Amino acid sequence: MNVLIACGGTGGHLFPGIALAEELVKRGHTPYLVVSEKKVDQEASAKYPQYTFITQPSRPKPATTSPKMIGFILSLFKVTRLSKQLIRKHKIDAVIGMGGFTCFGPVFAGKSLKVPTFLHDSNAVPGKSNRFLSQYVNQVLLGLEPAKQYFPKVDCKVVGTPLRDEMKTLPSREEACAKYGLAADKFNILVFGGSQGAQQLNTLVLGAAQRASENIQFLHVAGSFDYDRVAAEGAEIPNHVALAFCDDMPSAYAVADVVVCRSGASSMTELSYLGLPSILVPYPIAADDHQTKNALAFSEKGAALLYQERDLSPELLETVISELLVDFDKRHMLSRNIKALSQDPAGTICDLIEQSLS
C-alpha cells in the first residue's frame, strides 16, 4: 500500500505518525508524511531521512467569526488541491490524519477521490479539527476511552497511540548519565514541557531544584524559547543540567527515576510503555483543557500524580519530588499501574487500513 499520513503541527501529532510509518514499512508498505511549515515539524522530521515528508502550507483554523477565516478558507482550497495531486501522483491507497490542522486538506482530498480515509486522535478530549472531520472519514481511531463520547454517530475504535521504535530500547543508565554529565548513583528528575511551552513550569522547577538535596539531579529540557533564562539561572544550582531541546529522548528517559512533564498524549504513551513514575502538570491553556483530561485518565487509576500549575509552588514541587523519591513503594505502584495502561497499536491501525482495501 501507499499510505498518506497527515501528522504535522505538534510533536503530539508528528511522532505517532512517524511510529505508524515505521510499522507500515515493516509490512512492505510505503508511507508519505504530510507536515506543516512549523519549525517543530521541520526539526523533528529531519531526524528521519528514510521517510518521505511533504510540507504543505496548512493553517490552523481561526474562530469562525474571525476575519482570518478568509485566509484559512483560501489556504484550505490550495492544500486540498495539492493533496489531490499528491494522492494521484503517488497512487495513494489510504489516507490517515493524526489530528490537527494538517489533516484538513488530505482528508477532504481522500474523501473526494473515494480513497479509504481514517482519523486518529490521541487525547481524552478530541481536537476540534477531528470532531469536524470525523464526518468525512471511514473510521475514527482513538488513543483514550473517554474520547469515544465525542463521536456518538461515527464508527470509532479505541486503539491507543502509536509509539516510535526508538523509545522501545533505551541505553543503559550509566551510558545516558555520562552523556549528560550526571552521576549514575544519584536520583535523577527528568523535566520537559513539550512543544506547547512551559515557561511557568520551568520557573517552578528551578525553584524546586534550588531547594532539593544534593543527592537529587535535574535534567531539564527547557525549550528553545526559554533556554537562555533557564540555563543562566540554573548555572547557579548544583546538579542542574539544562537543555534547549532534546533530540535523544531515549537517553533522557534512561536517566529518569521520576519525570515531571506536561500531559500530552504522546508523552503519556511513552511514559506508560516505559513504566516511569511521573508528576503531571497539564498545559493550562491547552484546547478544551484536554491535557488535564489526559492526566486524569492516568491519575484516577493510580498511574501518575496530577498537579495543576496554578496550585504548585517551588516548595510544594520540591516536597512532592523528595517524598516520592524516598517512598519506593509509591514509585513502584505508579510504575506498575502506568505500565498496565501501555498499548502499542501501530499494528492494529495497519490491520484496519489493510482490511479497508481487502
TABEL-V706729 format. One record per residue. N is the residue number from 1. RES is the residue in one letter. NEAR is the number of other C-alpha atoms within 12 Angstrom. Layout:
BEGIN
{{N | RES | NEAR} {N | RES | NEAR}}
END
This chain:
BEGIN
{{1 | M | 29} {2 | N | 32} {3 | V | 42} {4 | L | 50} {5 | I | 52} {6 | A | 53} {7 | C | 51} {8 | G | 43} {9 | G | 37} {10 | T | 35} {11 | G | 36} {12 | G | 41} {13 | H | 47} {14 | L | 46} {15 | F | 44} {16 | P | 45} {17 | G | 53} {18 | I | 44} {19 | A | 39} {20 | L | 44} {21 | A | 42} {22 | E | 32} {23 | E | 29} {24 | L | 33} {25 | V | 23} {26 | K | 17} {27 | R | 18} {28 | G | 15} {29 | H | 23} {30 | T | 28} {31 | P | 38} {32 | Y | 40} {33 | L | 47} {34 | V | 48} {35 | V | 47} {36 | S | 35} {37 | E | 25} {38 | K | 26} {39 | K | 18} {40 | V | 29} {41 | D | 33} {42 | Q | 25} {43 | E | 24} {44 | A | 33} {45 | S | 34} {46 | A | 18} {47 | K | 19} {48 | Y | 23} {49 | P | 14} {50 | Q | 16} {51 | Y | 26} {52 | T | 26} {53 | F | 33} {54 | I | 32} {55 | T | 29} {56 | Q | 34} {57 | P | 30} {58 | S | 36} {59 | R | 32} {60 | P | 30} {61 | K | 28} {62 | P | 17} {63 | A | 12} {64 | T | 13} {65 | T | 10} {66 | S | 12} {67 | P | 12} {68 | K | 16} {69 | M | 17} {70 | I | 17} {71 | G | 19} {72 | F | 26} {73 | I | 22} {74 | L | 18} {75 | S | 24} {76 | L | 29} {77 | F | 23} {78 | K | 23} {79 | V | 33} {80 | T | 30} {81 | R | 26} {82 | L | 27} {83 | S | 42} {84 | K | 29} {85 | Q | 20} {86 | L | 32} {87 | I | 37} {88 | R | 23} {89 | K | 14} {90 | H | 21} {91 | K | 22} {92 | I | 32} {93 | D | 33} {94 | A | 43} {95 | V | 53} {96 | I | 53} {97 | G | 52} {98 | M | 54} {99 | G | 48} {100 | G | 42} {101 | F | 40} {102 | T | 46} {103 | C | 54} {104 | F | 54} {105 | G | 47} {106 | P | 56} {107 | V | 49} {108 | F | 37} {109 | A | 37} {110 | G | 40} {111 | K | 31} {112 | S | 22} {113 | L | 25} {114 | K | 22} {115 | V | 32} {116 | P | 36} {117 | T | 43} {118 | F | 45} {119 | L | 55} {120 | H | 52} {121 | D | 52} {122 | S | 50} {123 | N | 47} {124 | A | 36} {125 | V | 35} {126 | P | 39} {127 | G | 36} {128 | K | 26} {129 | S | 29} {130 | N | 39} {131 | R | 33} {132 | F | 24} {133 | L | 37} {134 | S | 38} {135 | Q | 24} {136 | Y | 33} {137 | V | 35} {138 | N | 31} {139 | Q | 35} {140 | V | 42} {141 | L | 42} {142 | L | 44} {143 | G | 44} {144 | L | 38} {145 | E | 28} {146 | P | 26} {147 | A | 32} {148 | K | 28} {149 | Q | 19} {150 | Y | 25} {151 | F | 29} {152 | P | 15} {153 | K | 13} {154 | V | 24} {155 | D | 21} {156 | C | 31} {157 | K | 30} {158 | V | 29} {159 | V | 33} {160 | G | 37} {161 | T | 47} {162 | P | 45} {163 | L | 39} {164 | R | 31} {165 | D | 23} {166 | E | 23} {167 | M | 29} {168 | K | 24} {169 | T | 18} {170 | L | 23} {171 | P | 22} {172 | S | 18} {173 | R | 27} {174 | E | 22} {175 | E | 20} {176 | A | 25} {177 | C | 31} {178 | A | 18} {179 | K | 21} {180 | Y | 32} {181 | G | 23} {182 | L | 33} {183 | A | 27} {184 | A | 24} {185 | D | 17} {186 | K | 23} {187 | F | 30} {188 | N | 43} {189 | I | 44} {190 | L | 45} {191 | V | 46} {192 | F | 46} {193 | G | 43} {194 | G | 38} {195 | S | 37} {196 | Q | 28} {197 | G | 31} {198 | A | 35} {199 | Q | 28} {200 | Q | 30} {201 | L | 40} {202 | N | 45} {203 | T | 29} {204 | L | 33} {205 | V | 48} {206 | L | 39} {207 | G | 27} {208 | A | 35} {209 | A | 42} {210 | Q | 26} {211 | R | 27} {212 | A | 31} {213 | S | 24} {214 | E | 19} {215 | N | 22} {216 | I | 35} {217 | Q | 43} {218 | F | 48} {219 | L | 47} {220 | H | 46} {221 | V | 44} {222 | A | 42} {223 | G | 30} {224 | S | 27} {225 | F | 20} {226 | D | 28} {227 | Y | 28} {228 | D | 20} {229 | R | 22} {230 | V | 34} {231 | A | 26} {232 | A | 17} {233 | E | 23} {234 | G | 32} {235 | A | 21} {236 | E | 17} {237 | I | 25} {238 | P | 24} {239 | N | 31} {240 | H | 40} {241 | V | 36} {242 | A | 40} {243 | L | 34} {244 | A | 27} {245 | F | 27} {246 | C | 28} {247 | D | 20} {248 | D | 21} {249 | M | 34} {250 | P | 29} {251 | S | 28} {252 | A | 43} {253 | Y | 45} {254 | A | 36} {255 | V | 38} {256 | A | 43} {257 | D | 40} {258 | V | 44} {259 | V | 47} {260 | V | 46} {261 | C | 49} {262 | R | 47} {263 | S | 48} {264 | G | 47} {265 | A | 48} {266 | S | 43} {267 | S | 43} {268 | M | 51} {269 | T | 41} {270 | E | 43} {271 | L | 47} {272 | S | 38} {273 | Y | 36} {274 | L | 36} {275 | G | 34} {276 | L | 42} {277 | P | 44} {278 | S | 48} {279 | I | 46} {280 | L | 45} {281 | V | 45} {282 | P | 42} {283 | Y | 35} {284 | P | 28} {285 | I | 18} {286 | A | 25} {287 | A | 21} {288 | D | 18} {289 | D | 24} {290 | H | 30} {291 | Q | 40} {292 | T | 33} {293 | K | 35} {294 | N | 40} {295 | A | 42} {296 | L | 33} {297 | A | 34} {298 | F | 39} {299 | S | 29} {300 | E | 18} {301 | K | 21} {302 | G | 26} {303 | A | 35} {304 | A | 41} {305 | L | 38} {306 | L | 36} {307 | Y | 29} {308 | Q | 29} {309 | E | 32} {310 | R | 18} {311 | D | 17} {312 | L | 26} {313 | S | 25} {314 | P | 25} {315 | E | 21} {316 | L | 23} {317 | L | 36} {318 | E | 29} {319 | T | 22} {320 | V | 30} {321 | I | 38} {322 | S | 29} {323 | E | 19} {324 | L | 31} {325 | L | 31} {326 | V | 19} {327 | D | 17} {328 | F | 16} {329 | D | 14} {330 | K | 24} {331 | R | 30} {332 | H | 24} {333 | M | 24} {334 | L | 36} {335 | S | 34} {336 | R | 26} {337 | N | 29} {338 | I | 33} {339 | K | 28} {340 | A | 22} {341 | L | 33} {342 | S | 31} {343 | Q | 29} {344 | D | 32} {345 | P | 31} {346 | A | 34} {347 | G | 25} {348 | T | 24} {349 | I | 40} {350 | C | 38} {351 | D | 19} {352 | L | 27} {353 | I | 34} {354 | E | 24} {355 | Q | 16} {356 | S | 20} {357 | L | 20} {358 | S | 10}}
END
